[in-house]
Amino acid sequence: MKHYALENRTLALRGWFQAFVKTLSNSIGNLEDGKQLISSGSVGANYIEANESLGRKDFMMKIKTCRRDTKETRSWFRLVEPDQEQEQGRSRLVNETDELMKIFDAIFPKSEER
């Protein structure tokens, strides 16, 4: 199996989501938004699939999916209601999703040129 730094980074993101969600208050909004954040671990799973793609078109489709899932994750992070202590953690995770989105945005046009 090939190992890529981005693959490890996307997989680590899910663990960070889980740890963050566990710290949120149990408001109805946080419970529902937290469920969506936990399911955002699909970014890492889709990136693994991209690395194991069957060809260029398959790779491009998986990268598009990663980009879409990352944008969705960023939206869910903006909806949760952290307290002041949790705000720094949320900001770090929003920044990480922003960086990943930029990486996927950069990968996609380059893969179209091949």
Sequence and secondary structure as in RCSB ss.txt:
>XXXX:A:sequence
MKHYALENRTLALRGWFQAFVKTLSNSIGNLEDGKQLISSGSVGANYIEANESLGRKDFMMKIKTCRRDTKETRS
WFRLVEPDQEQEQGRSRLVNETDELMKIFDAIFPKSEER
>XXXX:A:secstr
    HHHHHHHHHHHHHHHHHHHS   HHHHHHHHHHHHTTHHHHHHHHHHT SSHHHHHHHHHHHHHHHHHHHH
HHHHS   HHHHHHHHHHHHHHHHHHHHHHHHHHHHHH 
